[in-house]
Amino acid sequence: MQTSLVLTVLSDDRPGLVKMISEVLKEYEGNWTESRMIHLAGKFAGLLKVTAPESKVDLLVAALTGMQDDGIEITVEVVADTSKNANGETLVLEVLGQDSPGIVNAITQELSSLQVNVEELISEQRSAPMSSETLFYAKIDMSLPEGLSARDVQKALEAMPDQLMVDIQFGD
């Protein structure tokens, strides 16, 4: 029987980090199933889901957490495999607007008030092509509760005080 684990990884960035993690997984028959990894401000940060034989989980967890001696902080959590929300609609939003402190809080507060579940959020600052002012860009994958439409989400975000352009894609 296989056990699912979610790993969070944080380290000073350097070549070979991903290889080191993958070698430990291979040694204990771990299967790398999905991940998100990024270089950010000189740090390497990652989230990954792995599966491993139940009989090897304790050894795998010990080996992964032991990587702290190499300057790699890894937290491991055993998780139940759950399928994506099959009841509600899924959306991908792209949001673009003038950057300001608190913009992520304002957007997520609006989504939370609608009972929207944010599944993934990717954001960055961009320069406006003509004015060179700083713009905020976000791509947000979300699932909607029963009874809430994509149009409801779009209206709520566009009604926010800061002018936001909202582009919606349906499904995955």
C-alpha atoms as one frame of an Amber mdcrd trajectory, in Angstrom:
protein
   0.000   0.000   0.000   1.197   3.519  -0.863   1.220   6.508   1.486   0.976
  10.098   0.236   3.215  12.784   1.697   3.420  16.544   1.192   6.881  18.062
   1.599   7.755  21.709   2.089  11.350  22.579   1.256  13.338  25.719   2.028
  17.040  26.324   1.510  19.561  28.828   0.284  19.492  28.281  -3.464  22.345
  26.339  -5.038  22.785  23.861  -7.868  21.881  20.249  -7.115  19.149  20.722
  -4.502  16.418  19.042  -6.510  18.791  16.204  -7.392  19.593  15.633  -3.707
  15.906  15.376  -2.817  15.173  13.088  -5.763  18.043  10.770  -4.754  16.577
  10.328  -1.256  13.149   9.641  -2.753  14.615   7.063  -5.132  16.519   5.328
  -2.315  13.268   4.757  -0.380  11.106   4.021  -3.460   9.353   7.378  -3.272
   7.460   8.535  -6.339   7.506  12.303  -7.093   3.918  12.944  -8.232   3.591
  16.745  -8.412   5.453  19.839  -7.310   5.815  23.606  -7.383   9.318  24.972
  -6.931  10.785  28.438  -7.244  13.889  30.553  -6.743  12.822  33.590  -4.734
  15.088  36.215  -3.145  18.104  33.903  -3.105  16.118  31.063  -1.575  14.850
  27.830  -3.051  11.304  27.026  -1.956   9.256  24.030  -2.930   6.130  22.068
  -2.273   5.880  18.541  -3.515   3.661  15.548  -3.203   5.193  12.097  -3.166
   3.957   8.585  -2.618   5.986   5.844  -0.981   5.454   2.269   0.157   3.939
   2.264   3.636   6.830   0.089   4.852   9.401   2.744   3.835   7.655   5.921
   5.015   9.374   6.208   8.412  12.821   5.713   6.871  12.035   8.186   4.081
  10.805  10.847   6.522  13.926  10.412   8.670  16.193  10.742   5.624  14.370
  13.829   4.345  14.317  15.631   7.675  17.974  14.649   8.126  18.816  16.808
   5.107  18.797  19.750   7.518  22.471  18.901   8.103  22.981  19.936   4.451
  21.142  23.235   5.005  17.854  22.002   3.529  14.805  22.397   5.763  12.153
  19.832   4.869   8.841  19.400   6.628   6.881  16.239   5.850   3.177  15.630
   6.407   1.282  12.417   5.698  -1.926  13.270   3.826  -5.047  11.491   2.687
  -5.499  11.404  -1.067  -8.524  13.502  -1.909  -9.859  14.238  -5.331 -10.549
  17.788  -6.457 -13.846  19.382  -5.598 -16.243  17.608  -7.960 -19.326  19.590
  -6.917 -18.410  23.188  -7.689 -17.152  24.883 -10.792 -13.427  25.518 -11.213
 -12.064  28.772 -12.591  -8.761  30.301 -13.522  -8.681  34.052 -12.989  -6.080
  36.425 -14.301  -6.103  39.742 -12.501  -4.192  42.871 -13.530  -4.305  46.203
 -11.758  -2.299  49.019 -10.263  -0.050  47.627  -7.534  -0.589  48.823  -3.983
   0.093  47.499  -0.489  -2.731  45.195   0.579  -3.919  44.255  -2.915  -3.565
  40.505  -2.241  -5.467  40.924   1.026  -8.252  42.844  -0.724  -8.609  40.254
  -3.490  -8.513  37.246  -1.163 -10.895  38.925   1.281 -13.392  39.380  -1.559
 -12.969  35.766  -2.679 -13.323  34.515   0.892 -16.551  36.470   1.362 -17.900
  34.555  -1.660 -16.758  31.229  -0.108 -14.341  30.649  -3.008 -11.503  28.192
  -2.364  -8.147  29.450  -3.696  -6.237  26.387  -4.904  -3.211  28.136  -6.415
  -2.082  31.747  -6.535   0.835  32.988  -8.608   1.625  36.690  -8.513   4.227
  39.178  -9.668   4.831  42.835 -10.279   4.976  44.063 -13.876   5.795  47.387
 -15.520   3.010  49.013 -17.473   4.115  49.271 -21.131   3.410  52.979 -21.681
   3.725  54.571 -18.245   6.198  52.226 -16.535   4.013  52.315 -13.408   4.051
  49.137 -11.340   1.190  46.761 -12.006   0.091  43.763  -9.966  -0.597  40.529
 -11.851  -2.058  37.351 -10.374  -3.204  34.028 -11.762  -5.596  32.368  -9.345
  -6.919  28.822  -9.705 -10.059  28.386  -7.613 -13.131  26.310  -7.036 -16.527
  27.896  -6.564 -19.171  26.803  -4.093 -22.518  25.542  -5.378 -24.700  28.410
  -6.575 -21.904  30.905  -7.287 -21.184  31.711 -10.923 -18.051  32.920 -12.635
 -19.915  36.121 -13.484 -20.586  36.688  -9.747 -16.852  36.452  -9.053 -15.985
  38.770 -11.936 -18.525  41.408 -10.825 -17.267  41.307  -7.224 -13.635  41.774
  -8.231 -14.362  44.478 -10.781 -16.403  46.388  -8.160 -13.382  46.676  -5.865
 -12.095  50.244  -5.297  -8.823  49.665  -7.198  -9.421  49.240 -10.901  -8.777
  45.590 -11.775  -9.040  43.891 -15.137 -10.356  40.348 -14.668 -10.044  37.594
 -17.266 -11.808  34.314 -16.496 -11.142  30.859 -17.940 -13.464  27.986 -17.114
 -12.288  24.528 -16.066  -8.737  23.295 -15.493
